[in-house]
């Protein structure tokens, strides 16, 4: 089972468990997360998204999966719809990041209301270096979160940032050492439990209403990227390097 969902004391914990691939998002993983979110909606409570493996969150999309993706598959907007479902989860959501949150992993964390990270967390949207774009919401969630200027630099360059810079930029709500991650998360959950879930749900709904827009343009541009020879070469080169280091 690559995704587990547990409910305890008003908290839905969605645990990602694909350690061999560092929880890289492929179709199976994304569909499993989507199904878990549907189940979690049946149990009102705070949502915590985390990895089963210390030092790991979501390394990104599965590059082998991306390299084979067609225009039609890109236009299906699987991850865009998944992260929108996560963002629209009725109650507060918390991403617990202990390790790389890159590409699709960063976009997943951006779709959560809160991000708690350890000092070994690593953040970035490196898609442009592979000849593609962060089309699952990162192009508008990141600017909304950290401002247009900072987001422009990170998106256009694909640069990765460490935990300290992520905290300074506003990507992280809480930053701690790995050994303190559980206590830091519990502290945030304790604060959230003081609020009415109903009131928080309505506040969340109202706060997100103004930015809603049609995001088909992101998916269309991503589809063009997947058709380009440049992207195929870059994705292929990445896979070749990965095989050489494994």
N, C-alpha and C positions, 0 to 999 in steps of 0.2 A: 504494500500500500504506500503510494508515494505522497499522499496527503492524508493527515489525520485531523479529525475535529473532536474536541472535548469540551464539555460544558460543566463548569464548576463555579459555584458561588457568584453567579451573575457575570461570568467571563466565558466567552467562546474562544478557545485557543485553536487556531488553525496552524498545524505544524507541517512544514515542508520536509519531506524525507526522501530525497534523491541524492544521497551524498556522493555517489560515484561521479555524478555530473555537476556537483556543487549546486544542485537545485536549478540547473539551467532549464529555461522554459521551452518545452516543445508542445506540440498539440495535446498530447496526453496529459501533461502536467497542467496546462492552462485549463483544460476541460475539467480536470479533477478539482482544481481550486474553485472554479465556477460552481461546480456541484456542491462543494463544501459551503460556499457562501449561501447558496439556496437553503441548505439545511440550517445554517446558523441563524437565518432570518426567523426560523420557527421558534427560537429560544432567545427572547429579548435579553440583551446583555452586551457589554463591551467586547469588541473583537480584537484579539491579539494575533498577529501574523508573525511567525518566527520559524527558525530552522531547527531541525533535530540535532544538527551537528555544530558543536562549538567552532567559532572561527569562520563560519559560513552563513551567508544569507541567500542571495540569489545572484550568481555570477553574471547572469544576463540571459539572453535568448540562446537556445541551442544552435550553435553556428552551423552544424551539419544539417539541421532542420531548415534553417534560413536559406542555406545555399541551394536547396532543392525547391524553394517556394516559388510558385508561379504567380502571374499577375492576378488570376482569379482568386488564389488563396490569400494574397495580400489584401485584395479588396473585400474579403470576407470579414476583415477587421476583428479577428478573434481576440487578440490581446487588448485592443482598444475597447472592445465591449466588456471584456473581463475587468479591466481597471476602472471603467465607468461604473460597473456593478459594485466594485469595491468602494469607490468613492461615494456611491449612493447608498451604501449600507446604512440602515436607519440609525444605528447607534454609534458611538465613538469607536474608531479603529486605531490600533497602535501597531506600527512595524517595529520589531525588535531586531536591530541590525548588528551583527557581530561578525564582520568580515566584508567581502566585496558586495556592493549593491550597484551593479553596473548595467548599463543598457536597460533591458527589460526589468532587471531587478531594481534599478533606481526608479523606473517608471511605476513599478508596483508599490514601492515605498512612498512615492510622491502621492499616490492615490489614497493613502491612509491619512487620517486626521493628525496623528502624532508619529514622530520618529524618535525612538530611543536607540542610541548607538554607543558601541564601545570604542575605545581608543584605536582599535585595529579595524574599524569600519573604513571602507573605501567607496567613494561615490563618483559617479560620472555617467555621461551619455556619449560613449565613444563611437556611435554608429557611423558618423561621417567618415571616419578612418577606414570603414569597411565599404564605403560607397553607398550607404543607405542613410536613412534618417530615423530619429526616434519618433515614430508615428503613432505610438499607442497612448499619447497624451502628454508626453514629456515636453513637446514643443510649446504647449500653453500652460501646463501645470508648473513647470520650473520658473518661467518668467513671473507668473502670479505669486510664487512663493518667495523668490529671492530678488526680484526686480529685473527689469529688461536688460540693463547693461551687464550685470553679472551672468545672467542666463545666456545672453548672446555669446559671451566669450566661451562658456563651457560647451554650448551646443555647436558653435562654429569650429572650435578647435578639437573637440572630443577629449579635452584634458580631464584627468582624474584628480580628485581632491581628497586629502586625508580627513580624519575626523575633526581635527582642530579647525581647519578651514571651513569644513562643512558646518560646524557650529557657528562660526563667525558669519557665514553667509545666511544662516537661518534655515538650513536644511534640517538640522537636528534640534529637537526641543530639549533633550537631556543627553549629556555626554558623561561617560564614566569609564573606569577600567573594566576589563572583561570580568574580573572576579566580583565586581559590584553590580553587574548587569541585572541580576534577578532582583536585588534590593531596590535599584533605581526604578525598574519597571513596576514593582509592587508599590513604590511610593506614588507614582503617577496614577496607578489604578485606584489607590486609596483616595486620592484627590477627586478622581472622576466619580467614585462611588458616593461622594457627598452630594452630588447633583441628582436631580430628578431625571431619570432616563427619558421620560416623556418630554420634559422641557428641553433637554439637550437635543432630542430628535427634532423638535420643531425649530430650534435655533439653527441646527445644522442645515435643515431644509431651506430656511430663509437665507442663510449666508451664501449658499451655493447657487441660488436662482439667477443672479445677474450675469454670471459668466457663461451660461449655457449657450452653445452654438453648434452649428452643423460641422462635424469634424470629418466629413467625407473627403475633403481636400487633402488632409494628411495622408489618408489611406491611398488616394489616387497617386500622389507623388511618390509614396513608398512603392507602389506597384511599378511605376516607371523605373525606380532605382533597381528593383529586382530584375528587370529586363535588360539592364545595361551590362555591357561587357566589363566595365570597370568594377562593378560590384561583384560580378562572378569571379574575376581574377583576385580581388582582395579577399573575398570569403574563402576561395580555394587556397590562397597563400596562408591565411590564418589556420586553416585545417592542417595544412602541411607542416607548419611550425609546431602546432599542437602535437601532432603525431611524432615529430622529431624529439620532443621533450618528454613524452610519456614513457 
